[in-house]
């Protein structure tokens, strides 16, 4: 009947035990399901369908010779979209299937549009925050590329440490937000060429908490991780860091990663208060601080990464 109406992509399954394996490969737009079948009956198959396609709009039409109210209620309660009794009326079957497929197409298109809109909103939010982070860097980094380098190096270092691709990409996206709180630090302190007073040091250190507050309470995984990195990237392995005085592995791994790449980048690039260090000098300092400021395992991985030419030294 369906083939005669021009539906070319029709798959039939005669053994209900095989149906879930078939649906996984077929990704159907509509399922026609009998109720009374040997081996596994239609109600159980229907329940399995709904479990396997949770959150997806998949029309399932129950076909049966059992026209009792109890059978219809059982099917509808199990998740059936529609109910057709045998013998079938050709016109009714075709019309119902057409309407359900139209509804499926509209739903799929709507989901795609919502997903695209959500991605656009997330991209816009991330772009805004990255531009805020860049605004902070413009005040202390003549190259204006510090945040991007920290992001790239953090992602590479995360992979070196055995984290998966998705985790590494998430860290790479969150790492550029580490100094976002500097937008709340006075230019007098941020650009000062001489040593800072005790009060100025305290003011400078407040950028960790400012950044964390800006990024707090987000539903975005990147921004939630950005909050962690912004707050904790100045914690020290020996517990002498700030703002919380965390020690060792109590410091989030993402913050430990960013701490190393952030300091290396700061050392090897000019700042208002210092000229750039040579790469070998910076690596020696990073190694010297292993077990003190930095996680030794993170330092070891970063040094190998740098010596294998995977660190961007562009100015």
Secondary structure, 3 states (H helix, E strand, C coil): CCHHHCCCCCCCCCCHHHHHHHHHHHCCCEEEEECCCCCCCHHHHHHHHHHHCCCCCCEEEEEECCCCHHHHHHHHHHCCCEEEECCCCHHHHHHHHHHHHHHHHHHHHHHHHHHHHHHHHHHHHHHHHHHHHHHHHHCCCCCCCHHHHHHHHHHHHHHHCCCCHHHHHHHHHHHCCCCHHHHHCCHHHHCCCCCCCHHHHHHHHCHHHHHHHHHCCCCCHHHHHHHHHHHHCCCCCCCCCCCCCCCHHHCCHHHHHHHHHHHHHHHHCCECCECCCCHHHHHHHHHHCECCCECHHHHHHHHHHHHCCCCCCCC
